[in-house]
Amino acid sequence: MIVFLAVVGVLGVSASGPIMAATAAPALAIAFWRNAIGAVVMGAPAALRRPGTFTRLTRSETKWTALASVALALHFACFITSLQLTSVAAATALVCLQAGWIALFNLFRGIAVAPRVLAGLGASLIGVVIITGFDLALSREALIGDLLAVAGGALAGLYTIAGGKARATMSTGTYTSLCYGLCSVLLLVMCLAFGQPLVGFEPAAWAGILAVTVVAQLLGHSVFNHLLAVISPLVVSMIILLEIPGAAILAAVFLNEQLPAGTYAGLGLILAGLAVVVTGQGRRNRSQALPPAPPALGGGPGN
């Protein structure tokens, strides 16, 4: 079931970049609507099943959900804007570097990262570089887009870590509806502050907004938020790396963007690195679950 959900999540987020790049609406407006609609869709069933579930939050749940919401809102603001300045393949690849950011954040938090995991992460990041082909020097606009995507990746890493903390005690429906809801409020404030319209779009733009909400928000983000309860944030972010070749292929098919020459080689490295990270995390978890060895019989080191 975990593998199936991971596949669904990857397919969902892979379609996110191409759909948003093709949607003729302001970046912040797209982000607002996908989160607002997602909050209603995820929140209604949760409220009906457990009345009062949103009023019994602990201080820890409130803190981590709020942090995740702020990070998600800023992530969308950076990522969707980057899609309008640089290629879908480059923006998606750079924003998916959240796995590297999570490993870095863990080091800052004093959480050791096993050498095996770092090796797998390194292999995957090399795959990212091969797929993107380093388009940083194409133009000033592309450079700004790439920098925004990098910032979006760091924010996505923070969002994933905070979400993992919140999901330790919260259900998927409760967490996602609250996170998306608060995120949409923050995006609404940004839209008003920057004068971006929220309505008056062409029917094709509304179709794009609805599509990205269903495919990327509900089948992508929500699935990965569910998996955070059973998989570590680092492994989840590594799985999301598969979005990079997926988005590149979809952009090549539907938007006529040139498919990077190293897509398949990069995909191979990403998969290899992911396998190393997953097995490394599995070994670490098993070792942590083992009870301590009983003391040796017969005395101390002199025997």
PyMOL commands that set and color helices and strands:
alter all, ss='L'
color gray80, all
select helices_A, chain A and resi 2-14+16-22+27-49+53-55+59-83+88-95+98-108+115-132+140-166+172-194+203-227+233-240+243-254+263-289
alter helices_A, ss='H'
color red, helices_A
deselect
rebuild
show_as cartoon
